[in-house]
Amino acid sequence: MAIQYDLLKNYLDQMGVTYTTGEAGQIQTAFEHKGNPIGMQINLHEDGELFQLETIAIPPGELAGKENLEQLFVNLLHFSWVTPFGAPEMDKDGEIRFRVEIPLEDGTLTFKQFIRIFGASLDSTVIIRSLAKKIIAGEELESSGEVDSNLMQMAMLAMMKARVILADSDSSEEAKAEARKVIEHAKQDLPEEILKVLLREDEIRV
């Protein structure tokens, strides 16, 4: 199984999102989310068996000549470590994107799953953009405050996405296995009181 651009366009139409399409069929859109301008592109590869969504957190050139890039790069690596859902990527020109890739060889992407992925990607992009700007500006981030709070938000997003996959009867066994790994990973980054809310073992066994 796989997914096609026409179905993704239908999902976006239902959400009221305006978009354009490229020559290869890729979907592009741009809007403001929580006061942040965000560009997004959705690509399908391998005849629709690989779904890819990318958002632009920092556009090319914005970080040119800036200081503290090493600290920023370390933080991006940390984000990748604590957030199994998606990953930030930094190009040599300073562009930072947040990318989500989901294999669909044995299934497809439901509307509910797409909405969760769409929203979580936007929230993750805003978090990355905010922290990147503060690090580049040399603003001090509290070691146990703002940084940990944002990393925790990203772990929560990953946990919520994983729970949707496990609860969806259309999810493939491969996707469910990956979701279980995500939950186990997120458990290491979330306080017990939050885990009790997000992870209801009486509803979903992991």
N, C-alpha and C positions, 0 to 999 in steps of 0.2 A: 504494500500500500504506500501511498504518498499523498501529497497535497499539491494543488495547482494555484496559480496566481488568481484565477477567477474567484476561487473560494475565499482567498484572503481579501480580495477587493470587496466581496460581499460582506465579510466580517467588518471591514472598515466602514462600509456604507451604513451598516447597522449601528455602528458607534458614532456616526456623524463626523467622521474624520475625512477631510479633503486630502487628495493625493494626486501625484502624477506618475506616469510610468515611463521607464527608459526603453531604449531600443531592444534590450534583451529581456524585457518584461519586468525588470525590477521595479519595486514600488518605492516612491520617495515622498516624504512629507516633512513639514516643518511647522512648529507651533511653539507657544509659550506654555511652560509647565511650572507652576509655583514660582512665577517671576523669572524663569530662566528660559532663554531661547534654545530650542533643541531641534536638531535636524535628525531625521531617521531614514534608514533605507532597509528594505526587506528583500532578501535574495533567496532564490531556490536553486539548489544544485542537485546534480545527479538525478535528473528527471523528477524533481520534487521530493526526493527521499532525504534531503538535508535542508532544514529550515534555518535561515540565518537572519537575525535582526541586529542592526547596528545603530547606535545613537552617537552623536558627536557631543562630547562633554566640553572639550576645548578645541576650537578650530585651528587650522594650520597657521603658524606665524605668531600666534598670541603669546607664546612663551619664548619667542626669540630673544636671546640676550638676557634672559632672566636668571636670577640666582636661585639657589636651593633646589635645582633640578634633581640632584642626587637624592635628596630627602624625599622629593615627590615620587621618584621612581621606586624607592624602597616602600613607600606607602602603597603604591599601586600593586607591587608584588604581594604586600600583606593582604590587600583586598582580594586578590586572586586566591590567596590561601584560605581565607575565612569564608569566602562566598562561592560555593560550588555552582550557584546559578549565575552563569555569565562571567565575564572577565573584562577588566579594563585593559586597554592596549595603548601604548604610546609609540608614535612614529618618530623618526629621526628629525622631522621638522617641528616636533612639539605637539602635533595633533594627538588628542586623547579620545579614544572611542570606547564605548561599552558594547561588547558583542555577546550575543546569545546564539548558540548553535544547538539544534535538536535533531537527532537522527530519526527518521520516520519510516525506516524500512518495513517495520511490522505493524504500522498504525498510521494514524493521521493526527491532525491537530483540531480539537473541538473549539467551538466559539468561546466556551468558558475558559479553556486553557489559554487561548490566544489573548483574551482580555487580561488575564493574570500576568502573562508574560509581558504584554504591552505596558501595563501599569507599573510592574516591578522594574522594568528596564528604565522607564522614565524616572522613577524615584531613585534608582541606583545612580543614574546619570547626574541628577541634581546633587546627590551626596558627594560624588567624585568631583564635580565642578566646584562646589563650595570649599571642600578641603584643599583642592589644588590651588585655588586662588589665595587661600589663607597661607598656605605653605610658601608660595612664591612671594607673597607680600611680607614674609618674615614674621607673621603673627604667631604668637606662641599658642600651641594647642595643649590643653591639659592632658597629661598622660592617662589619667583615669577618668577623664570627663568627656570632652567633645569627641575625641578620636574613638574611644571605646563605645560611646553612644552611637556614632555613625556606623561603626563596624557591626554593632549589635543589630541595628536596623537592617543591614544587608543580610545578616544571618537570619533574621526574622522573615525577610522576603523570600529567601531560599527555602526556609521551612514551609511557608505558606504554599509556595508553588509545588513543593514535593507532596504536600498533603492533598492538593487538588488532583495530582497525577494518580496517587494511590486510591483516591475515592472515585475516580472516573472508570467506569466499567469498560470504556473503549481503549484505555491505556494498555500498551503492550507489556509483556512480562519484562522485556528489557528495560523499558522506561520505568516500570515499578521498581526494579532492582536498583536502578540508578537513583531513584527517589529515596529509597531506603538508605543508601549511602549518604545522600545529602542530609537526611535527618540525623544520622549518627554523627556526621561532621558538625552540624549546627549545634548539637547538644553540648559540644565542648565550648561554645562561644556564648551561650545564653544562660542567664541566671535561672535557678530552679523555679522561681515563681512565674517567670514568663513561659518556661517550658510547660508548666502545668496547664496554662491557658491554650498554648498553640498545639500541644501534642496531647490529644485525648485518646489514651490507649484503649479506652472502652469502645471507641468508634473505629480506630484504625490501628491495626497491629503492625508493628515494624520489627 
